[in-house]
Amino acid sequence: AQTKTMPHEKNPVSERRAEQLPRELERRSLEAFIERKRRLTILDIADLQDRYGVRRARDLTQRIETKAVCSHPAWEEMIEWERLETYLGQLNQWQIELR
C-alpha cells in the first residue's frame, strides 16, 4: 500500500531532486559554455591555419624564421595562436573534468 504525503509534510524524494536540479543546471550550463568557447577557439585557430598554410603555431615560427612569411604581423599572430592552443587545452581539460 502506498502512503500519501500530506500537504504539510515534506517529501524526501522531492527535496533531494530539488537539491540536485541547481547542480545539474550548473553542470549543463558549464558544459554548454565550455563547448561554445571550444568551437570559437577552434575557428580562430582554423583562420590562422588557413592564413599561413600551417597546422600549428610552431610551424608558423619556422616559416617566419626561414622568411617564408613576413615577420610582421606573423609574430604577433603566432603568439596569439600559442595562447589559443593553450586555452583550447584548458577548455578540453575542463570538459573532461565535468564528465
C-alpha positions as CSV (number, residue, x, y, z in Angstrom):
1,A,0.0,0.0,0.0
2,Q,1.3,3.4,-1.0
3,T,1.2,6.1,1.6
4,K,0.3,9.6,0.6
5,T,2.2,12.6,1.8
6,M,0.1,15.1,3.5
7,P,0.4,18.7,2.0
8,H,2.2,19.9,5.1
9,E,4.7,17.0,5.2
10,K,8.0,17.2,3.3
11,N,8.6,14.6,0.6
12,P,12.3,13.5,0.9
13,V,12.4,12.4,-2.8
14,S,11.2,15.8,-4.0
15,E,13.6,17.6,-1.6
16,R,16.6,15.5,-2.9
17,R,15.6,16.2,-6.5
18,A,15.1,19.9,-5.8
19,E,18.7,20.0,-4.4
20,Q,20.1,18.2,-7.4
21,L,18.4,20.4,-10.0
22,P,20.6,23.5,-9.4
23,R,23.8,21.4,-9.5
24,E,22.7,19.7,-12.7
25,L,21.7,23.0,-14.3
26,E,25.1,24.5,-13.3
27,R,26.9,21.5,-14.8
28,R,25.0,21.7,-18.0
29,S,25.5,25.4,-18.2
30,L,29.2,25.0,-17.8
31,E,29.3,22.2,-20.4
32,A,27.5,24.5,-22.9
33,F,29.8,27.4,-22.1
34,I,32.9,25.3,-22.5
35,E,31.7,23.8,-25.7
36,R,30.9,27.2,-27.2
37,K,34.3,28.6,-26.2
38,R,36.0,25.5,-27.7
39,R,34.2,25.9,-31.0
40,L,35.1,29.6,-31.2
41,T,38.7,28.9,-30.3
42,I,38.9,26.2,-32.9
43,L,37.5,28.6,-35.5
44,D,40.1,31.2,-34.6
45,I,42.9,28.6,-34.9
46,A,41.4,27.5,-38.3
47,D,41.6,31.1,-39.5
48,L,45.3,31.2,-38.7
49,Q,45.9,27.8,-40.2
50,D,44.3,29.0,-43.5
51,R,46.1,32.3,-43.4
52,Y,49.6,30.8,-43.0
53,G,49.1,27.4,-44.5
54,V,50.4,25.5,-41.5
55,R,48.8,23.3,-38.8
56,R,50.4,24.5,-35.6
57,A,51.9,27.7,-34.2
58,R,55.4,26.2,-34.0
59,D,55.1,25.6,-37.8
60,L,54.5,29.2,-38.3
61,T,57.6,30.0,-36.2
62,Q,59.6,28.0,-38.7
63,R,58.1,29.8,-41.6
64,I,58.9,33.2,-40.0
65,E,62.5,32.2,-39.2
66,T,63.0,31.0,-42.8
67,K,61.4,34.2,-44.1
68,A,58.7,32.2,-45.9
69,V,56.2,34.8,-44.5
70,C,56.7,38.4,-43.4
71,S,57.5,38.6,-39.7
72,H,55.0,41.4,-39.1
73,P,52.2,40.7,-38.2
74,A,53.0,36.9,-38.2
75,W,55.0,37.1,-34.9
76,E,52.0,38.7,-33.1
77,E,49.6,36.2,-34.6
78,M,52.0,33.3,-33.7
79,I,51.9,34.5,-30.1
80,E,48.1,34.7,-30.2
81,W,48.0,31.3,-31.8
82,E,50.1,29.8,-29.0
83,R,47.7,31.4,-26.5
84,L,44.7,29.9,-28.3
85,E,46.3,26.5,-28.3
86,T,46.9,26.8,-24.5
87,Y,43.4,28.0,-23.9
88,L,41.9,25.1,-26.0
89,G,43.9,22.7,-23.9
90,Q,42.5,24.2,-20.8
91,L,38.9,24.0,-22.2
92,N,39.4,20.4,-23.1
93,Q,40.7,19.6,-19.6
94,W,37.7,21.3,-18.0
95,Q,35.3,19.4,-20.4
96,I,36.9,16.1,-19.3
97,E,36.6,17.1,-15.6
98,L,32.9,17.9,-16.0
99,R,32.1,14.4,-17.3
